[in-house]
Amino acid sequence: MLSAALVLAIAGVAASVLLGEHGVAHLLRLRAERRAIGLYLEGLARRQLGLVRPNEFVYRFRRD
């Protein structure tokens, strides 16, 4: 009886993690959103502040 209850509890937790509102799918969406925001912020810093990464070369061309 106790082992059956434990199995049901474990199955319930697993279902919640996989299918719940704040489960794996939500975590994957948040990771993708964080990656997109990071790329946006990097582009913004490069354009507005002129920042570059270490070991990166910047070529500036004169306009005539």
PDBQT receptor file of N, H, CA, C and O in Angstrom, charges set to zero:
ATOM      1  N   MET A   1       0.820  -1.197   0.000  1.00  0.00    +0.000 N 
ATOM      2  CA  MET A   1       0.000   0.000   0.000  1.00  0.00    +0.000 C 
ATOM      3  C   MET A   1       0.864   1.262   0.000  1.00  0.00    +0.000 C 
ATOM      4  O   MET A   1       0.604   2.202  -0.751  1.00  0.00    +0.000 OA
ATOM      5  N   LEU A   2       1.892   1.271   0.848  1.00  0.00    +0.000 N 
ATOM      6  H   LEU A   2       2.103   0.507   1.458  1.00  0.00    +0.000 HD
ATOM      7  CA  LEU A   2       2.781   2.429   0.932  1.00  0.00    +0.000 C 
ATOM      8  C   LEU A   2       3.576   2.604  -0.350  1.00  0.00    +0.000 C 
ATOM      9  O   LEU A   2       3.758   3.729  -0.817  1.00  0.00    +0.000 OA
ATOM     10  N   SER A   3       4.053   1.501  -0.927  1.00  0.00    +0.000 N 
ATOM     11  H   SER A   3       3.906   0.588  -0.548  1.00  0.00    +0.000 HD
ATOM     12  CA  SER A   3       4.831   1.603  -2.161  1.00  0.00    +0.000 C 
ATOM     13  C   SER A   3       3.962   2.100  -3.321  1.00  0.00    +0.000 C 
ATOM     14  O   SER A   3       4.444   2.844  -4.175  1.00  0.00    +0.000 OA
ATOM     15  N   ALA A   4       2.701   1.702  -3.359  1.00  0.00    +0.000 N 
ATOM     16  H   ALA A   4       2.309   1.097  -2.665  1.00  0.00    +0.000 HD
ATOM     17  CA  ALA A   4       1.792   2.177  -4.405  1.00  0.00    +0.000 C 
ATOM     18  C   ALA A   4       1.554   3.678  -4.245  1.00  0.00    +0.000 C 
ATOM     19  O   ALA A   4       1.476   4.397  -5.240  1.00  0.00    +0.000 OA
ATOM     20  N   ALA A   5       1.439   4.151  -3.025  1.00  0.00    +0.000 N 
ATOM     21  H   ALA A   5       1.502   3.567  -2.216  1.00  0.00    +0.000 HD
ATOM     22  CA  ALA A   5       1.257   5.580  -2.786  1.00  0.00    +0.000 C 
ATOM     23  C   ALA A   5       2.507   6.348  -3.199  1.00  0.00    +0.000 C 
ATOM     24  O   ALA A   5       2.403   7.432  -3.774  1.00  0.00    +0.000 OA
ATOM     25  N   LEU A   6       3.675   5.806  -2.917  1.00  0.00    +0.000 N 
ATOM     26  H   LEU A   6       3.759   4.925  -2.451  1.00  0.00    +0.000 HD
ATOM     27  CA  LEU A   6       4.921   6.456  -3.316  1.00  0.00    +0.000 C 
ATOM     28  C   LEU A   6       5.054   6.511  -4.833  1.00  0.00    +0.000 C 
ATOM     29  O   LEU A   6       5.489   7.521  -5.386  1.00  0.00    +0.000 OA
ATOM     30  N   VAL A   7       4.685   5.443  -5.493  1.00  0.00    +0.000 N 
ATOM     31  H   VAL A   7       4.331   4.622  -5.044  1.00  0.00    +0.000 HD
ATOM     32  CA  VAL A   7       4.743   5.414  -6.960  1.00  0.00    +0.000 C 
ATOM     33  C   VAL A   7       3.793   6.456  -7.544  1.00  0.00    +0.000 C 
ATOM     34  O   VAL A   7       4.149   7.156  -8.492  1.00  0.00    +0.000 OA
ATOM     35  N   LEU A   8       2.593   6.561  -6.986  1.00  0.00    +0.000 N 
ATOM     36  H   LEU A   8       2.304   5.992  -6.216  1.00  0.00    +0.000 HD
ATOM     37  CA  LEU A   8       1.644   7.565  -7.465  1.00  0.00    +0.000 C 
ATOM     38  C   LEU A   8       2.149   8.978  -7.203  1.00  0.00    +0.000 C 
ATOM     39  O   LEU A   8       1.982   9.865  -8.039  1.00  0.00    +0.000 OA
ATOM     40  N   ALA A   9       2.762   9.184  -6.050  1.00  0.00    +0.000 N 
ATOM     41  H   ALA A   9       2.897   8.463  -5.371  1.00  0.00    +0.000 HD
ATOM     42  CA  ALA A   9       3.306  10.513  -5.734  1.00  0.00    +0.000 C 
ATOM     43  C   ALA A   9       4.438  10.872  -6.693  1.00  0.00    +0.000 C 
ATOM     44  O   ALA A   9       4.505  12.002  -7.178  1.00  0.00    +0.000 OA
ATOM     45  N   ILE A  10       5.303   9.943  -6.960  1.00  0.00    +0.000 N 
ATOM     46  H   ILE A  10       5.248   9.026  -6.565  1.00  0.00    +0.000 HD
ATOM     47  CA  ILE A  10       6.419  10.180  -7.885  1.00  0.00    +0.000 C 
ATOM     48  C   ILE A  10       5.884  10.439  -9.287  1.00  0.00    +0.000 C 
ATOM     49  O   ILE A  10       6.379  11.324  -9.985  1.00  0.00    +0.000 OA
ATOM     50  N   ALA A  11       4.884   9.682  -9.701  1.00  0.00    +0.000 N 
ATOM     51  H   ALA A  11       4.482   8.963  -9.134  1.00  0.00    +0.000 HD
ATOM     52  CA  ALA A  11       4.287   9.890 -11.019  1.00  0.00    +0.000 C 
ATOM     53  C   ALA A  11       3.625  11.261 -11.096  1.00  0.00    +0.000 C 
ATOM     54  O   ALA A  11       3.704  11.929 -12.126  1.00  0.00    +0.000 OA
ATOM     55  N   GLY A  12       2.978  11.682 -10.025  1.00  0.00    +0.000 N 
ATOM     56  H   GLY A  12       2.914  11.139  -9.188  1.00  0.00    +0.000 HD
ATOM     57  CA  GLY A  12       2.351  12.993 -10.000  1.00  0.00    +0.000 C 
ATOM     58  C   GLY A  12       3.365  14.113 -10.104  1.00  0.00    +0.000 C 
ATOM     59  O   GLY A  12       3.145  15.083 -10.829  1.00  0.00    +0.000 OA
ATOM     60  N   VAL A  13       4.480  13.992  -9.384  1.00  0.00    +0.000 N 
ATOM     61  H   VAL A  13       4.658  13.204  -8.795  1.00  0.00    +0.000 HD
ATOM     62  CA  VAL A  13       5.535  15.007  -9.454  1.00  0.00    +0.000 C 
ATOM     63  C   VAL A  13       6.150  15.031 -10.847  1.00  0.00    +0.000 C 
ATOM     64  O   VAL A  13       6.396  16.103 -11.399  1.00  0.00    +0.000 OA
ATOM     65  N   ALA A  14       6.399  13.865 -11.415  1.00  0.00    +0.000 N 
ATOM     66  H   ALA A  14       6.200  12.993 -10.967  1.00  0.00    +0.000 HD
ATOM     67  CA  ALA A  14       6.976  13.800 -12.761  1.00  0.00    +0.000 C 
ATOM     68  C   ALA A  14       6.035  14.423 -13.787  1.00  0.00    +0.000 C 
ATOM     69  O   ALA A  14       6.482  15.141 -14.681  1.00  0.00    +0.000 OA
ATOM     70  N   ALA A  15       4.746  14.155 -13.665  1.00  0.00    +0.000 N 
ATOM     71  H   ALA A  15       4.383  13.572 -12.938  1.00  0.00    +0.000 HD
ATOM     72  CA  ALA A  15       3.781  14.741 -14.595  1.00  0.00    +0.000 C 
ATOM     73  C   ALA A  15       3.730  16.255 -14.436  1.00  0.00    +0.000 C 
ATOM     74  O   ALA A  15       3.617  16.986 -15.420  1.00  0.00    +0.000 OA
ATOM     75  N   SER A  16       3.814  16.716 -13.210  1.00  0.00    +0.000 N 
ATOM     76  H   SER A  16       3.907  16.122 -12.410  1.00  0.00    +0.000 HD
ATOM     77  CA  SER A  16       3.805  18.157 -12.973  1.00  0.00    +0.000 C 
ATOM     78  C   SER A  16       5.025  18.826 -13.586  1.00  0.00    +0.000 C 
ATOM     79  O   SER A  16       4.921  19.903 -14.174  1.00  0.00    +0.000 OA
ATOM     80  N   VAL A  17       6.175  18.190 -13.449  1.00  0.00    +0.000 N 
ATOM     81  H   VAL A  17       6.260  17.316 -12.971  1.00  0.00    +0.000 HD
ATOM     82  CA  VAL A  17       7.413  18.749 -14.012  1.00  0.00    +0.000 C 
ATOM     83  C   VAL A  17       7.347  18.772 -15.535  1.00  0.00    +0.000 C 
ATOM     84  O   VAL A  17       7.774  19.744 -16.158  1.00  0.00    +0.000 OA
ATOM     85  N   LEU A  18       6.826  17.727 -16.129  1.00  0.00    +0.000 N 
ATOM     86  H   LEU A  18       6.480  16.937 -15.623  1.00  0.00    +0.000 HD
ATOM     87  CA  LEU A  18       6.796  17.641 -17.584  1.00  0.00    +0.000 C 
ATOM     88  C   LEU A  18       5.659  18.441 -18.214  1.00  0.00    +0.000 C 
ATOM     89  O   LEU A  18       5.839  19.045 -19.272  1.00  0.00    +0.000 OA
ATOM     90  N   LEU A  19       4.500  18.450 -17.577  1.00  0.00    +0.000 N 
ATOM     91  H   LEU A  19       4.355  17.959 -16.718  1.00  0.00    +0.000 HD
ATOM     92  CA  LEU A  19       3.317  19.031 -18.207  1.00  0.00    +0.000 C 
ATOM     93  C   LEU A  19       2.773  20.261 -17.495  1.00  0.00    +0.000 C 
ATOM     94  O   LEU A  19       1.854  20.903 -18.002  1.00  0.00    +0.000 OA
ATOM     95  N   GLY A  20       3.304  20.595 -16.361  1.00  0.00    +0.000 N 
ATOM     96  H   GLY A  20       4.051  20.073 -15.949  1.00  0.00    +0.000 HD
ATOM     97  CA  GLY A  20       2.762  21.688 -15.564  1.00  0.00    +0.000 C 
ATOM     98  C   GLY A  20       3.042  23.058 -16.153  1.00  0.00    +0.000 C 
ATOM     99  O   GLY A  20       3.801  23.206 -17.111  1.00  0.00    +0.000 OA
ATOM    100  N   GLU A  21       2.409  24.054 -15.551  1.00  0.00    +0.000 N 
ATOM    101  H   GLU A  21       1.793  23.934 -14.773  1.00  0.00    +0.000 HD
ATOM    102  CA  GLU A  21       2.535  25.436 -16.026  1.00  0.00    +0.000 C 
ATOM    103  C   GLU A  21       3.977  25.940 -15.941  1.00  0.00    +0.000 C 
ATOM    104  O   GLU A  21       4.425  26.695 -16.804  1.00  0.00    +0.000 OA
ATOM    105  N   HIS A  22       4.682  25.532 -14.929  1.00  0.00    +0.000 N 
ATOM    106  H   HIS A  22       4.318  24.918 -14.228  1.00  0.00    +0.000 HD
ATOM    107  CA  HIS A  22       6.079  25.941 -14.746  1.00  0.00    +0.000 C 
ATOM    108  C   HIS A  22       7.002  24.743 -14.895  1.00  0.00    +0.000 C 
ATOM    109  O   HIS A  22       7.933  24.562 -14.110  1.00  0.00    +0.000 OA
ATOM    110  N   GLY A  23       6.743  23.938 -15.896  1.00  0.00    +0.000 N 
ATOM    111  H   GLY A  23       5.987  24.086 -16.534  1.00  0.00    +0.000 HD
ATOM    112  CA  GLY A  23       7.517  22.733 -16.123  1.00  0.00    +0.000 C 
ATOM    113  C   GLY A  23       8.652  22.951 -17.097  1.00  0.00    +0.000 C 
ATOM    114  O   GLY A  23       9.162  24.061 -17.248  1.00  0.00    +0.000 OA
ATOM    115  N   VAL A  24       9.034  21.891 -17.744  1.00  0.00    +0.000 N 
ATOM    116  H   VAL A  24       8.621  20.988 -17.621  1.00  0.00    +0.000 HD
ATOM    117  CA  VAL A  24      10.181  21.890 -18.657  1.00  0.00    +0.000 C 
ATOM    118  C   VAL A  24       9.953  22.820 -19.843  1.00  0.00    +0.000 C 
ATOM    119  O   VAL A  24      10.873  23.527 -20.256  1.00  0.00    +0.000 OA
ATOM    120  N   ALA A  25       8.748  22.832 -20.392  1.00  0.00    +0.000 N 
ATOM    121  H   ALA A  25       8.001  22.258 -20.057  1.00  0.00    +0.000 HD
ATOM    122  CA  ALA A  25       8.469  23.692 -21.546  1.00  0.00    +0.000 C 
ATOM    123  C   ALA A  25       8.643  25.162 -21.176  1.00  0.00    +0.000 C 
ATOM    124  O   ALA A  25       9.180  25.945 -21.959  1.00  0.00    +0.000 OA
ATOM    125  N   HIS A  26       8.188  25.527 -19.990  1.00  0.00    +0.000 N 
ATOM    126  H   HIS A  26       7.751  24.891 -19.355  1.00  0.00    +0.000 HD
ATOM    127  CA  HIS A  26       8.346  26.906 -19.515  1.00  0.00    +0.000 C 
ATOM    128  C   HIS A  26       9.822  27.251 -19.357  1.00  0.00    +0.000 C 
ATOM    129  O   HIS A  26      10.255  28.341 -19.730  1.00  0.00    +0.000 OA
ATOM    130  N   LEU A  27      10.585  26.324 -18.809  1.00  0.00    +0.000 N 
ATOM    131  H   LEU A  27      10.233  25.439 -18.506  1.00  0.00    +0.000 HD
ATOM    132  CA  LEU A  27      12.020  26.532 -18.642  1.00  0.00    +0.000 C 
ATOM    133  C   LEU A  27      12.707  26.734 -19.990  1.00  0.00    +0.000 C 
ATOM    134  O   LEU A  27      13.571  27.601 -20.117  1.00  0.00    +0.000 OA
ATOM    135  N   LEU A  28      12.340  25.955 -20.981  1.00  0.00    +0.000 N 
ATOM    136  H   LEU A  28      11.638  25.251 -20.877  1.00  0.00    +0.000 HD
ATOM    137  CA  LEU A  28      12.936  26.100 -22.311  1.00  0.00    +0.000 C 
ATOM    138  C   LEU A  28      12.572  27.446 -22.935  1.00  0.00    +0.000 C 
ATOM    139  O   LEU A  28      13.414  28.070 -23.580  1.00  0.00    +0.000 OA
ATOM    140  N   ARG A  29      11.324  27.906 -22.753  1.00  0.00    +0.000 N 
ATOM    141  H   ARG A  29      10.640  27.399 -22.230  1.00  0.00    +0.000 HD
ATOM    142  CA  ARG A  29      10.921  29.221 -23.260  1.00  0.00    +0.000 C 
ATOM    143  C   ARG A  29      11.710  30.335 -22.577  1.00  0.00    +0.000 C 
ATOM    144  O   ARG A  29      12.136  31.288 -23.228  1.00  0.00    +0.000 OA
ATOM    145  N   LEU A  30      11.902  30.213 -21.273  1.00  0.00    +0.000 N 
ATOM    146  H   LEU A  30      11.556  29.438 -20.744  1.00  0.00    +0.000 HD
ATOM    147  CA  LEU A  30      12.670  31.224 -20.544  1.00  0.00    +0.000 C 
ATOM    148  C   LEU A  30      14.123  31.263 -20.996  1.00  0.00    +0.000 C 
ATOM    149  O   LEU A  30      14.703  32.341 -21.125  1.00  0.00    +0.000 OA
ATOM    150  N   ARG A  31      14.707  30.113 -21.235  1.00  0.00    +0.000 N 
ATOM    151  H   ARG A  31      14.236  29.237 -21.131  1.00  0.00    +0.000 HD
ATOM    152  CA  ARG A  31      16.097  30.080 -21.730  1.00  0.00    +0.000 C 
ATOM    153  C   ARG A  31      16.217  30.743 -23.088  1.00  0.00    +0.000 C 
ATOM    154  O   ARG A  31      17.161  31.494 -23.331  1.00  0.00    +0.000 OA
ATOM    155  N   ALA A  32      15.270  30.474 -23.976  1.00  0.00    +0.000 N 
ATOM    156  H   ALA A  32      14.503  29.864 -23.779  1.00  0.00    +0.000 HD
ATOM    157  CA  ALA A  32      15.298  31.092 -25.305  1.00  0.00    +0.000 C 
ATOM    158  C   ALA A  32      15.114  32.598 -25.198  1.00  0.00    +0.000 C 
ATOM    159  O   ALA A  32      15.761  33.360 -25.917  1.00  0.00    +0.000 OA
ATOM    160  N   GLU A  33      14.235  33.027 -24.306  1.00  0.00    +0.000 N 
ATOM    161  H   GLU A  33      13.709  32.408 -23.723  1.00  0.00    +0.000 HD
ATOM    162  CA  GLU A  33      14.015  34.460 -24.117  1.00  0.00    +0.000 C 
ATOM    163  C   GLU A  33      15.261  35.134 -23.556  1.00  0.00    +0.000 C 
ATOM    164  O   GLU A  33      15.614  36.236 -23.976  1.00  0.00    +0.000 OA
ATOM    165  N   ARG A  34      15.927  34.479 -22.611  1.00  0.00    +0.000 N 
ATOM    166  H   ARG A  34      15.641  33.584 -22.270  1.00  0.00    +0.000 HD
ATOM    167  CA  ARG A  34      17.155  35.038 -22.040  1.00  0.00    +0.000 C 
ATOM    168  C   ARG A  34      18.245  35.147 -23.101  1.00  0.00    +0.000 C 
ATOM    169  O   ARG A  34      18.991  36.126 -23.130  1.00  0.00    +0.000 OA
ATOM    170  N   ARG A  35      18.338  34.152 -23.964  1.00  0.00    +0.000 N 
ATOM    171  H   ARG A  35      17.732  33.356 -23.941  1.00  0.00    +0.000 HD
ATOM    172  CA  ARG A  35      19.336  34.181 -25.043  1.00  0.00    +0.000 C 
ATOM    173  C   ARG A  35      19.035  35.328 -26.011  1.00  0.00    +0.000 C 
ATOM    174  O   ARG A  35      19.951  36.034 -26.433  1.00  0.00    +0.000 OA
ATOM    175  N   ALA A  36      17.767  35.518 -26.363  1.00  0.00    +0.000 N 
ATOM    176  H   ALA A  36      17.023  34.945 -26.020  1.00  0.00    +0.000 HD
ATOM    177  CA  ALA A  36      17.396  36.601 -27.284  1.00  0.00    +0.000 C 
ATOM    178  C   ALA A  36      17.668  37.963 -26.662  1.00  0.00    +0.000 C 
ATOM    179  O   ALA A  36      18.146  38.871 -27.341  1.00  0.00    +0.000 OA
ATOM    180  N   ILE A  37      17.367  38.113 -25.381  1.00  0.00    +0.000 N 
ATOM    181  H   ILE A  37      16.978  37.375 -24.829  1.00  0.00    +0.000 HD
ATOM    182  CA  ILE A  37      17.624  39.390 -24.704  1.00  0.00    +0.000 C 
ATOM    183  C   ILE A  37      19.119  39.657 -24.616  1.00  0.00    +0.000 C 
ATOM    184  O   ILE A  37      19.563  40.794 -24.778  1.00  0.00    +0.000 OA
ATOM    185  N   GLY A  38      19.894  38.609 -24.360  1.00  0.00    +0.000 N 
ATOM    186  H   GLY A  38      19.534  37.686 -24.229  1.00  0.00    +0.000 HD
ATOM    187  CA  GLY A  38      21.347  38.770 -24.300  1.00  0.00    +0.000 C 
ATOM    188  C   GLY A  38      21.925  39.229 -25.626  1.00  0.00    +0.000 C 
ATOM    189  O   GLY A  38      22.793  40.101 -25.671  1.00  0.00    +0.000 OA
ATOM    190  N   LEU A  39      21.435  38.631 -26.708  1.00  0.00    +0.000 N 
ATOM    191  H   LEU A  39      20.730  37.922 -26.672  1.00  0.00    +0.000 HD
ATOM    192  CA  LEU A  39      21.904  39.037 -28.040  1.00  0.00    +0.000 C 
ATOM    193  C   LEU A  39      21.505  40.481 -28.336  1.00  0.00    +0.000 C 
ATOM    194  O   LEU A  39      22.284  41.235 -28.918  1.00  0.00    +0.000 OA
ATOM    195  N   TYR A  40      20.284  40.868 -27.933  1.00  0.00    +0.000 N 
ATOM    196  H   TYR A  40      19.651  40.255 -27.460  1.00  0.00    +0.000 HD
ATOM    197  CA  TYR A  40      19.829  42.236 -28.145  1.00  0.00    +0.000 C 
ATOM    198  C   TYR A  40      20.713  43.220 -27.381  1.00  0.00    +0.000 C 
ATOM    199  O   TYR A  40      21.137  44.240 -27.924  1.00  0.00    +0.000 OA
ATOM    200  N   LEU A  41      20.986  42.901 -26.117  1.00  0.00    +0.000 N 
ATOM    201  H   LEU A  41      20.642  42.072 -25.676  1.00  0.00    +0.000 HD
ATOM    202  CA  LEU A  41      21.815  43.787 -25.300  1.00  0.00    +0.000 C 
ATOM    203  C   LEU A  41      23.240  43.881 -25.830  1.00  0.00    +0.000 C 
ATOM    204  O   LEU A  41      23.854  44.947 -25.784  1.00  0.00    +0.000 OA
ATOM    205  N   GLU A  42      23.768  42.767 -26.332  1.00  0.00    +0.000 N 
ATOM    206  H   GLU A  42      23.270  41.900 -26.369  1.00  0.00    +0.000 HD
ATOM    207  CA  GLU A  42      25.109  42.806 -26.902  1.00  0.00    +0.000 C 
ATOM    208  C   GLU A  42      25.147  43.706 -28.135  1.00  0.00    +0.000 C 
ATOM    209  O   GLU A  42      26.068  44.507 -28.293  1.00  0.00    +0.000 OA
ATOM    210  N   GLY A  43      24.153  43.574 -29.002  1.00  0.00    +0.000 N 
ATOM    211  H   GLY A  43      23.405  42.923 -28.873  1.00  0.00    +0.000 HD
ATOM    212  CA  GLY A  43      24.088  44.426 -30.183  1.00  0.00    +0.000 C 
ATOM    213  C   GLY A  43      23.941  45.895 -29.825  1.00  0.00    +0.000 C 
ATOM    214  O   GLY A  43      24.543  46.765 -30.454  1.00  0.00    +0.000 OA
ATOM    215  N   LEU A  44      23.139  46.158 -28.814  1.00  0.00    +0.000 N 
ATOM    216  H   LEU A  44      22.650  45.451 -28.303  1.00  0.00    +0.000 HD
ATOM    217  CA  LEU A  44      22.944  47.525 -28.354  1.00  0.00    +0.000 C 
ATOM    218  C   LEU A  44      24.245  48.111 -27.806  1.00  0.00    +0.000 C 
ATOM    219  O   LEU A  44      24.588  49.253 -28.111  1.00  0.00    +0.000 OA
ATOM    220  N   ALA A  45      24.962  47.341 -27.008  1.00  0.00    +0.000 N 
ATOM    221  H   ALA A  45      24.683  46.413 -26.761  1.00  0.00    +0.000 HD
ATOM    222  CA  ALA A  45      26.233  47.802 -26.452  1.00  0.00    +0.000 C 
ATOM    223  C   ALA A  45      27.275  48.016 -27.544  1.00  0.00    +0.000 C 
ATOM    224  O   ALA A  45      28.078  48.945 -27.469  1.00  0.00    +0.000 OA
ATOM    225  N   ARG A  46      27.259  47.160 -28.549  1.00  0.00    +0.000 N 
ATOM    226  H   ARG A  46      26.606  46.405 -28.609  1.00  0.00    +0.000 HD
ATOM    227  CA  ARG A  46      28.216  47.325 -29.645  1.00  0.00    +0.000 C 
ATOM    228  C   ARG A  46      27.921  48.586 -30.443  1.00  0.00    +0.000 C 
ATOM    229  O   ARG A  46      28.839  49.335 -30.779  1.00  0.00    +0.000 OA
ATOM    230  N   ARG A  47      26.644  48.828 -30.752  1.00  0.00    +0.000 N 
ATOM    231  H   ARG A  47      25.899  48.220 -30.479  1.00  0.00    +0.000 HD
ATOM    232  CA  ARG A  47      26.282  49.999 -31.562  1.00  0.00    +0.000 C 
ATOM    233  C   ARG A  47      26.428  51.302 -30.788  1.00  0.00    +0.000 C 
ATOM    234  O   ARG A  47      27.032  52.253 -31.284  1.00  0.00    +0.000 OA
ATOM    235  N   GLN A  48      25.890  51.353 -29.601  1.00  0.00    +0.000 N 
ATOM    236  H   GLN A  48      25.400  50.581 -29.198  1.00  0.00    +0.000 HD
ATOM    237  CA  GLN A  48      25.842  52.626 -28.888  1.00  0.00    +0.000 C 
ATOM    238  C   GLN A  48      27.103  52.933 -28.096  1.00  0.00    +0.000 C 
ATOM    239  O   GLN A  48      27.469  54.099 -27.948  1.00  0.00    +0.000 OA
ATOM    240  N   LEU A  49      27.773  51.905 -27.584  1.00  0.00    +0.000 N 
ATOM    241  H   LEU A  49      27.476  50.958 -27.703  1.00  0.00    +0.000 HD
ATOM    242  CA  LEU A  49      28.945  52.142 -26.750  1.00  0.00    +0.000 C 
ATOM    243  C   LEU A  49      30.254  51.769 -27.433  1.00  0.00    +0.000 C 
ATOM    244  O   LEU A  49      31.333  52.071 -26.921  1.00  0.00    +0.000 OA
ATOM    245  N   GLY A  50      30.163  51.115 -28.588  1.00  0.00    +0.000 N 
ATOM    246  H   GLY A  50      29.287  50.871 -29.004  1.00  0.00    +0.000 HD
ATOM    247  CA  GLY A  50      31.372  50.725 -29.306  1.00  0.00    +0.000 C 
ATOM    248  C   GLY A  50      32.156  49.615 -28.624  1.00  0.00    +0.000 C 
ATOM    249  O   GLY A  50      33.373  49.528 -28.789  1.00  0.00    +0.000 OA
ATOM    250  N   LEU A  51      31.484  48.773 -27.865  1.00  0.00    +0.000 N 
ATOM    251  H   LEU A  51      30.495  48.844 -27.731  1.00  0.00    +0.000 HD
ATOM    252  CA  LEU A  51      32.179  47.704 -27.151  1.00  0.00    +0.000 C 
ATOM    253  C   LEU A  51      32.530  46.556 -28.088  1.00  0.00    +0.000 C 
ATOM    254  O   LEU A  51      31.812  46.277 -29.048  1.00  0.00    +0.000 OA
ATOM    255  N   VAL A  52      33.634  45.904 -27.795  1.00  0.00    +0.000 N 
ATOM    256  H   VAL A  52      34.217  46.131 -27.015  1.00  0.00    +0.000 HD
ATOM    257  CA  VAL A  52      34.063  44.729 -28.549  1.00  0.00    +0.000 C 
ATOM    258  C   VAL A  52      34.446  43.642 -27.564  1.00  0.00    +0.000 C 
ATOM    259  O   VAL A  52      34.679  43.910 -26.386  1.00  0.00    +0.000 OA
ATOM    260  N   ARG A  53      34.508  42.424 -28.051  1.00  0.00    +0.000 N 
ATOM    261  H   ARG A  53      34.319  42.206 -29.009  1.00  0.00    +0.000 HD
ATOM    262  CA  ARG A  53      34.922  41.291 -27.231  1.00  0.00    +0.000 C 
ATOM    263  C   ARG A  53      36.438  41.208 -27.203  1.00  0.00    +0.000 C 
ATOM    264  O   ARG A  53      37.106  41.756 -28.080  1.00  0.00    +0.000 OA
ATOM    265  N   PRO A  54      36.991  40.523 -26.196  1.00  0.00    +0.000 N 
ATOM    266  CA  PRO A  54      38.446  40.309 -26.191  1.00  0.00    +0.000 C 
ATOM    267  C   PRO A  54      38.882  39.549 -27.447  1.00  0.00    +0.000 C 
ATOM    268  O   PRO A  54      38.152  38.692 -27.945  1.00  0.00    +0.000 OA
ATOM    269  N   ASN A  55      40.057  39.863 -27.947  1.00  0.00    +0.000 N 
ATOM    270  H   ASN A  55      40.650  40.559 -27.543  1.00  0.00    +0.000 HD
ATOM    271  CA  ASN A  55      40.633  39.231 -29.148  1.00  0.00    +0.000 C 
ATOM    272  C   ASN A  55      39.810  39.501 -30.402  1.00  0.00    +0.000 C 
ATOM    273  O   ASN A  55      39.853  38.715 -31.349  1.00  0.00    +0.000 OA
ATOM    274  N   GLU A  56      39.073  40.587 -30.420  1.00  0.00    +0.000 N 
ATOM    275  H   GLU A  56      39.039  41.225 -29.651  1.00  0.00    +0.000 HD
ATOM    276  CA  GLU A  56      38.281  40.955 -31.586  1.00  0.00    +0.000 C 
ATOM    277  C   GLU A  56      38.876  42.229 -32.176  1.00  0.00    +0.000 C 
ATOM    278  O   GLU A  56      39.262  43.139 -31.442  1.00  0.00    +0.000 OA
ATOM    279  N   PHE A  57      38.948  42.291 -33.479  1.00  0.00    +0.000 N 
ATOM    280  H   PHE A  57      38.635  41.553 -34.076  1.00  0.00    +0.000 HD
ATOM    281  CA  PHE A  57      39.522  43.452 -34.151  1.00  0.00    +0.000 C 
ATOM    282  C   PHE A  57      38.406  44.314 -34.728  1.00  0.00    +0.000 C 
ATOM    283  O   PHE A  57      37.406  43.808 -35.238  1.00  0.00    +0.000 OA
ATOM    284  N   VAL A  58      38.599  45.624 -34.637  1.00  0.00    +0.000 N 
ATOM    285  H   VAL A  58      39.411  46.035 -34.224  1.00  0.00    +0.000 HD
ATOM    286  CA  VAL A  58      37.646  46.566 -35.201  1.00  0.00    +0.000 C 
ATOM    287  C   VAL A  58      38.364  47.348 -36.290  1.00  0.00    +0.000 C 
ATOM    288  O   VAL A  58      39.408  47.952 -36.044  1.00  0.00    +0.000 OA
ATOM    289  N   TYR A  59      37.808  47.335 -37.482  1.00  0.00    +0.000 N 
ATOM    290  H   TYR A  59      36.960  46.844 -37.682  1.00  0.00    +0.000 HD
ATOM    291  CA  TYR A  59      38.364  48.084 -38.603  1.00  0.00    +0.000 C 
ATOM    292  C   TYR A  59      37.486  49.299 -38.837  1.00  0.00    +0.000 C 
ATOM    293  O   TYR A  59      36.272  49.174 -39.005  1.00  0.00    +0.000 OA
ATOM    294  N   ARG A  60      38.094  50.468 -38.849  1.00  0.00    +0.000 N 
ATOM    295  H   ARG A  60      39.080  50.570 -38.712  1.00  0.00    +0.000 HD
ATOM    296  CA  ARG A  60      37.360  51.692 -39.121  1.00  0.00    +0.000 C 
ATOM    297  C   ARG A  60      37.858  52.250 -40.444  1.00  0.00    +0.000 C 
ATOM    298  O   ARG A  60      39.062  52.386 -40.661  1.00  0.00    +0.000 OA
ATOM    299  N   PHE A  61      36.939  52.565 -41.305  1.00  0.00    +0.000 N 
ATOM    300  H   PHE A  61      35.961  52.455 -41.129  1.00  0.00    +0.000 HD
ATOM    301  CA  PHE A  61      37.268  53.099 -42.611  1.00  0.00    +0.000 C 
ATOM    302  C   PHE A  61      36.896  54.579 -42.655  1.00  0.00    +0.000 C 
ATOM    303  O   PHE A  61      35.843  54.983 -42.161  1.00  0.00    +0.000 OA
ATOM    304  N   ARG A  62      37.746  55.348 -43.232  1.00  0.00    +0.000 N 
ATOM    305  H   ARG A  62      38.602  55.020 -43.633  1.00  0.00    +0.000 HD
ATOM    306  CA  ARG A  62      37.474  56.779 -43.375  1.00  0.00    +0.000 C 
ATOM    307  C   ARG A  62      36.493  57.004 -44.496  1.00  0.00    +0.000 C 
ATOM    308  O   ARG A  62      36.516  56.323 -45.521  1.00  0.00    +0.000 OA
ATOM    309  N   ARG A  63      35.636  57.970 -44.280  1.00  0.00    +0.000 N 
ATOM    310  H   ARG A  63      35.617  58.524 -43.448  1.00  0.00    +0.000 HD
ATOM    311  CA  ARG A  63      34.709  58.349 -45.332  1.00  0.00    +0.000 C 
ATOM    312  C   ARG A  63      35.301  59.527 -46.073  1.00  0.00    +0.000 C 
ATOM    313  O   ARG A  63      35.844  60.446 -45.460  1.00  0.00    +0.000 OA
ATOM    314  N   ASP A  64      35.199  59.502 -47.372  1.00  0.00    +0.000 N 
ATOM    315  H   ASP A  64      34.758  58.756 -47.869  1.00  0.00    +0.000 HD
ATOM    316  CA  ASP A  64      35.742  60.608 -48.177  1.00  0.00    +0.000 C 
ATOM    317  C   ASP A  64      34.777  61.758 -48.273  1.00  0.00    +0.000 C 
ATOM    318  O   ASP A  64      35.079  62.765 -48.913  1.00  0.00    +0.000 OA
TER     319      ASP A  64
